[in-house]
Amino acid sequence: MKHLLLLFAILTLNSSISVAKNKKLKSGTWRTEFKLNAKSVLPFTIEYNKKTNSIILINASERILLKNVQITNDIISIKFPIFNSEFKGKIISKKRIEGFWYNYSKGKDYKIPFISICNSKSRFDKPQTNAKQFEGKWEVTFDYNKSKEKAIGLFENIKGSMHGTFLTETGDYRFLEGVSNGNSLELSCFDGSHAFLFTSELKNDTLWGEFLSGTHYKTNWFAVKNENFELRDPEKLTYLVNDDPITFDLTQLDGKTFSYPNTSTKNKVVLIQIMGTWCPNCMDETNYLTDLYSKYKNDIEIIGIGFEVGKTEQDKINTILKYKNHMGIDYPLLVGGDACKPCAIDVFPMLNNIMSFPTLIIIDKKGEVRKIHTGFSGPSTGTYYTDYVTNMNQFVKELIKE
């Protein structure tokens, strides 16, 4: 009897392995949907490669490679390399997955249901029409019934789909992709940290829209075309309120204390990056600063200070260390505190406020603050980004020559 039971167990195991093999995922383009609420669905696109068992997440011109794909029988787990989030799903067939996306930065219970289907459908599964009326630069007002936050909308038609972003005084909404159809414009983005859905309708000359960020935030917005509209100067939003020098003693990733100023910063131009690893705009700025440091590391010092989610200081160290290794950062990274703006002001009480992560402080060789830049306009903002890189590079070179 025992032998028969053992044989039955082996046959059952072999059968389950065979079923799992039949459910191996198909390589190709997968249209994925988050269900944000009863009415709203946020679509995005991924590409799965069966040979490398990897996924590429697609937002307009951005490509995010996800290598940490784990498949056990009919269960799939996909972890993000930087952000503290992951997909957990069940493989229904080789062309269908159902499950949840968990964003642990917002709490262990924050999750959004998703369905992913391997097919050739477009992001919003609608034909592109009337794109020309949406292209260009728009003056945008978010939350117009309350805070009235201003922004710039930048939209263009690229190969039959709409690409664009919203630029605010604290950063941009990164790489949005969508469709214009009739008088409607729909855009979405998912990068592992944020899940954005913008829907709108053109009435006369005004776009009236709704913005959803995951399942936790919703607001309304409107926009009118205005090629001359600009936001306030990002170099005048954060400033010194007294003559106190910038000094701090913070924890390095090896647990030791890093004091500023010190011998390594003497007679160098210093850039202090106030950031968080959970922040996609900070990631864009980090890419820029990493490139800048590789060019001028003999003459400048960059110090990144992370304000992080985590119960203990060691949790924060581990998170920043993971970020440092993935991003290939050579300059020092420190633990600033918890992920909150008042926490950053505790470290920098000589500033009027911290409006945004990131905020960049530029200090000359004499130790004087020469510029403070609030937010970051990343690659999705086009000329705003390229102009920033050109101007900042030139400014740093001038400071080095002083």
C-alpha positions as CSV (number, residue, x, y, z in Angstrom):
1,M,0.0,0.0,0.0
2,K,2.8,2.4,0.9
3,H,4.5,1.8,-2.5
4,L,1.2,2.5,-4.3
5,L,0.8,5.8,-2.4
6,L,4.4,6.7,-3.2
7,L,3.8,5.9,-6.9
8,F,0.6,8.0,-6.9
9,A,2.5,10.9,-5.3
10,I,5.2,10.8,-8.0
11,L,2.7,10.6,-10.8
12,T,0.8,13.5,-9.3
13,L,4.0,15.6,-9.0
14,N,5.0,14.8,-12.6
15,S,1.5,15.8,-13.8
16,S,1.7,19.2,-12.0
17,I,5.1,19.8,-13.4
18,S,3.8,19.1,-16.9
19,V,0.9,21.5,-16.4
20,A,3.3,24.2,-15.2
21,K,5.5,23.6,-18.3
22,N,2.4,24.1,-20.5
23,K,1.8,27.4,-18.8
24,K,5.2,28.9,-19.6
25,L,4.6,32.4,-20.8
26,K,4.7,33.4,-24.4
27,S,7.3,35.8,-25.6
28,G,5.9,39.0,-27.0
29,T,4.0,42.2,-26.2
30,W,1.6,42.0,-23.2
31,R,-1.1,44.6,-22.7
32,T,-1.6,45.1,-19.0
33,E,-4.4,46.8,-17.1
34,F,-4.6,48.1,-13.5
35,K,-8.2,48.4,-12.2
36,L,-8.1,51.6,-10.2
37,N,-11.8,51.7,-9.4
38,A,-15.1,50.5,-10.7
39,K,-14.9,52.8,-13.8
40,S,-11.2,53.5,-14.4
41,V,-8.6,51.2,-16.0
42,L,-4.9,52.2,-16.4
43,P,-3.3,50.4,-19.3
44,F,0.4,50.0,-20.0
45,T,2.6,47.7,-22.1
46,I,5.3,45.2,-21.3
47,E,7.5,42.9,-23.4
48,Y,8.3,39.4,-22.1
49,N,11.4,37.5,-23.4
50,K,11.1,33.8,-22.6
51,K,14.8,33.1,-23.4
52,T,16.1,35.6,-20.9
53,N,13.1,35.4,-18.6
54,S,13.1,39.2,-18.4
55,I,10.5,41.9,-18.9
56,I,10.8,45.4,-20.5
57,L,8.3,47.9,-19.2
58,I,7.4,50.5,-21.9
59,N,6.4,54.1,-21.4
60,A,6.7,56.2,-24.5
61,S,10.4,56.3,-25.3
62,E,11.4,54.9,-21.9
63,R,12.4,51.2,-21.4
64,I,12.7,49.7,-17.9
65,L,14.4,46.3,-17.7
66,L,13.1,43.9,-15.1
67,K,15.4,40.9,-14.6
68,N,14.1,39.6,-11.3
69,V,11.3,37.4,-12.7
70,Q,10.5,34.3,-10.6
71,I,8.1,31.6,-11.9
72,T,7.2,28.7,-9.7
73,N,4.6,26.4,-11.2
74,D,1.7,28.8,-12.0
75,I,2.8,31.7,-9.7
76,I,4.9,34.6,-11.0
77,S,6.7,37.3,-9.0
78,I,8.4,40.3,-10.6
79,K,10.4,42.6,-8.3
80,F,11.6,46.1,-9.3
81,P,15.3,46.8,-9.1
82,I,15.0,50.2,-7.3
83,F,11.5,50.8,-6.1
84,N,10.1,48.8,-3.2
85,S,7.3,47.2,-5.2
86,E,6.5,44.0,-7.1
87,F,4.0,42.1,-9.2
88,K,2.5,38.9,-7.7
89,G,0.2,36.9,-10.0
90,K,-1.2,33.6,-11.2
91,I,-0.4,32.3,-14.7
92,I,-3.9,31.5,-16.0
93,S,-2.4,30.4,-19.4
94,K,0.7,31.1,-21.5
95,K,-1.1,34.3,-22.7
96,R,-2.8,35.5,-19.5
97,I,-1.7,36.5,-16.0
98,E,-3.9,37.9,-13.1
99,G,-2.8,39.3,-9.8
100,F,-1.8,42.3,-7.9
101,W,0.9,45.0,-7.9
102,Y,2.1,45.8,-4.4
103,N,3.7,49.1,-3.6
104,Y,5.3,48.6,-0.1
105,S,6.5,52.2,0.0
106,K,2.8,53.1,0.6
107,G,2.3,50.3,3.2
108,K,2.2,46.5,3.2
109,D,-1.5,46.5,2.3
110,Y,-1.3,48.8,-0.7
111,K,-2.1,46.8,-3.8
112,I,-3.8,47.2,-7.2
113,P,-5.3,44.3,-9.2
114,F,-4.0,43.7,-12.7
115,I,-4.7,41.6,-15.8
116,S,-2.0,41.1,-18.4
117,I,-2.7,39.5,-21.8
118,C,-0.3,38.7,-24.6
119,N,-1.6,40.3,-27.8
120,S,-0.8,43.0,-30.3
121,K,-3.4,45.6,-29.1
122,S,-2.3,49.1,-28.5
123,R,-2.0,50.7,-25.1
124,F,-5.6,52.1,-24.9
125,D,-6.9,49.8,-27.6
126,K,-8.3,52.7,-29.7
127,P,-7.3,54.2,-33.0
128,Q,-5.4,57.5,-33.0
129,T,-7.5,60.4,-34.5
130,N,-7.4,64.2,-34.3
131,A,-3.9,64.2,-32.8
132,K,-3.0,67.7,-34.2
133,Q,-5.5,69.5,-32.0
134,F,-3.7,68.2,-28.9
135,E,-0.1,68.7,-29.9
136,G,1.9,71.6,-28.4
137,K,2.3,73.3,-25.1
138,W,-0.6,73.8,-22.6
139,E,-1.1,75.9,-19.5
140,V,-2.5,73.4,-17.0
141,T,-4.2,74.0,-13.7
142,F,-4.5,70.9,-11.4
143,D,-7.0,70.8,-8.4
144,Y,-8.6,74.0,-9.6
145,N,-11.3,73.9,-7.0
146,K,-8.7,74.0,-4.1
147,S,-5.0,74.5,-4.4
148,K,-4.8,75.5,-8.1
149,E,-1.4,74.0,-8.8
150,K,0.1,75.2,-12.1
151,A,1.8,72.9,-14.7
152,I,2.9,72.8,-18.3
153,G,1.5,70.1,-20.5
154,L,3.7,68.9,-23.4
155,F,2.1,66.6,-26.0
156,E,3.2,65.3,-29.4
157,N,2.1,62.6,-31.8
158,I,4.8,60.0,-32.4
159,K,4.2,57.1,-34.8
160,G,0.4,57.0,-34.1
161,S,0.4,57.5,-30.4
162,M,0.5,60.5,-28.1
163,H,3.7,61.0,-26.0
164,G,4.1,63.8,-23.4
165,T,4.3,64.8,-19.8
166,F,3.2,67.4,-17.2
167,L,6.0,69.6,-15.9
168,T,5.3,71.1,-12.4
169,E,7.4,73.3,-10.1
170,T,8.4,70.2,-8.1
171,G,9.2,67.8,-11.0
172,D,7.6,66.1,-14.0
173,Y,5.2,63.2,-14.5
174,R,7.9,61.5,-16.6
175,F,7.1,59.4,-19.7
176,L,3.3,59.5,-20.5
177,E,1.9,57.5,-23.4
178,G,-1.6,57.3,-24.8
179,V,-4.1,58.1,-27.5
180,S,-6.2,60.9,-28.9
181,N,-9.5,59.7,-30.2
182,G,-12.2,62.2,-31.3
183,N,-12.1,65.0,-28.7
184,S,-10.6,62.8,-25.9
185,L,-7.0,62.5,-24.8
186,E,-5.9,59.7,-22.5
187,L,-2.4,59.2,-21.1
188,S,-0.8,56.7,-18.7
189,C,2.5,55.8,-17.1
190,F,3.7,53.0,-14.8
191,D,7.3,52.9,-13.8
192,G,7.2,50.7,-10.6
193,S,6.8,53.6,-8.3
194,H,3.8,55.6,-9.7
195,A,0.7,54.5,-11.6
196,F,-0.6,57.6,-13.4
197,L,-3.8,57.9,-15.5
198,F,-4.9,61.1,-17.2
199,T,-8.2,61.3,-19.0
200,S,-9.6,64.5,-20.6
201,E,-12.0,65.9,-23.2
202,L,-11.6,68.9,-25.4
203,K,-14.5,71.3,-25.1
204,N,-14.2,74.4,-27.3
205,D,-10.5,75.4,-26.6
206,T,-10.2,73.8,-23.2
207,L,-9.1,70.4,-22.0
208,W,-11.1,69.2,-19.0
209,G,-9.6,66.2,-17.3
210,E,-9.3,63.9,-14.4
211,F,-6.0,62.6,-12.8
212,L,-5.7,59.4,-10.9
213,S,-2.5,58.4,-9.1
214,G,-2.9,54.7,-8.1
215,T,-6.0,54.1,-5.9
216,H,-5.1,56.7,-3.4
217,Y,-5.3,60.1,-5.2
218,K,-7.7,61.8,-7.5
219,T,-8.1,65.4,-8.7
220,N,-9.5,67.4,-11.6
221,W,-7.6,69.6,-14.1
222,F,-8.1,71.9,-17.1
223,A,-5.7,73.2,-19.7
224,V,-5.5,75.7,-22.5
225,K,-2.9,76.0,-25.2
226,N,-0.3,78.7,-24.3
227,E,3.1,78.6,-26.0
228,N,4.3,81.5,-23.8
229,F,3.4,80.1,-20.4
230,E,6.2,79.3,-17.9
231,L,6.4,78.2,-14.3
232,R,8.2,80.1,-11.6
233,D,12.0,80.0,-11.7
234,P,13.1,76.7,-10.0
235,E,16.3,78.5,-8.7
236,K,14.2,81.0,-6.7
237,L,11.8,78.7,-4.9
238,T,14.2,77.4,-2.2
239,Y,16.6,79.9,-0.6
240,L,18.7,80.6,2.5
241,V,16.9,82.4,5.4
242,N,19.9,83.1,7.5
243,D,23.7,83.2,7.5
244,D,24.1,79.8,9.2
245,P,26.6,77.7,7.3
246,I,25.5,74.3,5.9
247,T,26.9,71.6,8.2
248,F,25.7,68.1,9.0
249,D,26.7,64.9,10.6
250,L,24.9,61.9,8.9
251,T,25.3,58.2,8.6
252,Q,27.2,56.7,5.7
253,L,26.2,53.3,4.2
254,D,29.0,51.6,6.2
255,G,27.4,52.9,9.4
256,K,30.1,55.5,10.1
257,T,29.5,59.2,10.4
258,F,30.0,61.6,7.5
259,S,30.6,65.2,8.5
260,Y,30.3,68.2,6.2
261,P,32.4,70.1,5.5
262,N,35.5,67.9,5.6
263,T,38.9,67.6,3.9
264,S,37.5,65.8,0.9
265,T,35.3,68.8,0.1
266,K,37.9,71.5,0.7
267,N,38.7,73.6,-2.4
268,K,36.1,71.8,-4.4
269,V,32.7,72.7,-5.9
270,V,30.1,70.7,-3.8
271,L,26.7,69.6,-5.0
272,I,24.3,68.4,-2.3
273,Q,21.4,66.3,-3.6
274,I,18.4,66.1,-1.3
275,M,16.6,63.0,-2.6
276,G,14.8,59.7,-2.0
277,T,15.2,56.3,-3.7
278,W,11.4,56.1,-4.0
279,C,11.3,59.2,-6.2
280,P,11.5,58.7,-10.0
281,N,12.5,62.4,-10.5
282,C,15.4,61.8,-8.1
283,M,16.4,58.8,-10.2
284,D,16.5,61.0,-13.3
285,E,18.6,63.6,-11.5
286,T,20.9,60.9,-10.2
287,N,21.5,59.7,-13.8
288,Y,22.5,63.3,-14.6
289,L,24.7,63.8,-11.5
290,T,26.4,60.4,-12.1
291,D,27.4,61.6,-15.6
292,L,28.5,65.0,-14.3
293,Y,30.7,63.4,-11.6
294,S,32.4,61.1,-14.1
295,K,33.5,64.2,-16.0
296,Y,34.6,66.4,-13.2
297,K,35.3,64.1,-10.2
298,N,38.7,65.7,-9.6
299,D,37.2,69.1,-9.1
300,I,33.7,68.5,-7.6
301,E,32.2,66.5,-4.8
302,I,28.6,65.3,-4.9
303,I,26.8,64.2,-1.8
304,G,23.5,62.4,-2.0
305,I,21.3,62.5,1.1
306,G,18.4,60.0,1.1
307,F,15.2,60.5,3.0
308,E,13.7,57.1,3.1
309,V,10.9,54.8,4.0
310,G,12.0,52.2,6.6
311,K,11.4,51.5,10.3
312,T,15.1,51.5,11.2
313,E,18.3,53.3,10.1
314,Q,19.6,50.0,8.9
315,D,16.5,49.5,6.7
316,K,17.2,52.9,5.1
317,I,20.9,52.0,4.7
318,N,20.0,48.8,2.9
319,T,17.5,50.6,0.6
320,I,20.1,53.3,-0.4
321,L,22.8,50.7,-0.8
322,K,20.6,48.8,-3.3
323,Y,20.0,52.0,-5.1
324,K,23.7,52.9,-5.2
325,N,24.7,49.6,-6.7
326,H,21.9,49.5,-9.3
327,M,22.5,53.1,-10.4
328,G,26.3,52.7,-10.4
329,I,26.9,55.7,-8.1
330,D,30.5,56.6,-7.2
331,Y,29.8,59.7,-5.0
332,P,28.9,59.4,-1.2
333,L,25.3,58.6,-0.3
334,L,24.1,59.3,3.3
335,V,21.0,58.7,5.4
336,G,19.1,61.9,6.0
337,G,16.0,60.6,7.8
338,D,12.5,59.6,7.1
339,A,10.8,60.3,3.7
340,C,9.2,63.7,4.6
341,K,9.9,67.3,3.8
342,P,10.0,68.5,7.4
343,C,12.6,65.8,8.1
344,A,14.7,67.3,5.4
345,I,14.3,70.8,6.9
346,D,15.6,69.4,10.2
347,V,18.9,68.7,8.4
348,F,18.8,72.0,6.5
349,P,17.2,74.6,8.9
350,M,18.9,77.4,7.1
351,L,16.5,76.9,4.1
352,N,13.1,78.5,3.8
353,N,11.5,75.1,2.9
354,I,11.9,71.9,1.0
355,M,9.3,72.0,-1.7
356,S,10.5,69.0,-3.6
357,F,12.5,65.8,-3.7
358,P,14.9,66.3,-5.4
359,T,16.4,69.6,-4.4
360,L,20.0,70.4,-5.4
361,I,22.3,72.8,-3.5
362,I,25.4,74.1,-5.3
363,I,28.3,75.4,-3.2
364,D,31.5,77.0,-4.5
365,K,35.1,76.4,-3.4
366,K,34.8,79.0,-0.6
367,G,31.8,77.2,0.9
368,E,29.2,79.7,-0.2
369,V,25.9,78.6,-1.6
370,R,25.7,79.8,-5.1
371,K,22.5,78.2,-6.4
372,I,19.6,76.0,-5.1
373,H,17.5,74.2,-7.7
374,T,14.1,72.9,-6.7
375,G,12.8,69.8,-8.5
376,F,14.1,68.3,-11.7
377,S,12.9,68.4,-15.3
378,G,13.8,64.9,-16.6
379,P,14.3,63.6,-20.2
380,S,10.6,63.4,-20.9
381,T,10.4,67.3,-20.8
382,G,12.5,67.6,-24.0
383,T,14.2,71.0,-24.3
384,Y,13.5,71.8,-20.6
385,Y,15.8,68.9,-19.8
386,T,18.5,69.6,-22.4
387,D,18.6,73.3,-21.5
388,Y,19.0,72.4,-17.8
389,V,21.9,70.0,-18.6
390,T,23.6,72.6,-20.8
391,N,23.2,75.4,-18.3
392,M,24.2,73.4,-15.2
393,N,27.2,71.9,-16.9
394,Q,28.4,75.4,-17.9
395,F,27.7,76.8,-14.4
396,V,29.7,74.0,-12.7
397,K,32.6,74.5,-15.1
398,E,32.6,78.2,-14.3
399,L,32.7,77.5,-10.5
400,I,35.6,75.1,-11.1
401,K,37.6,77.8,-12.8
402,E,37.1,80.3,-9.9
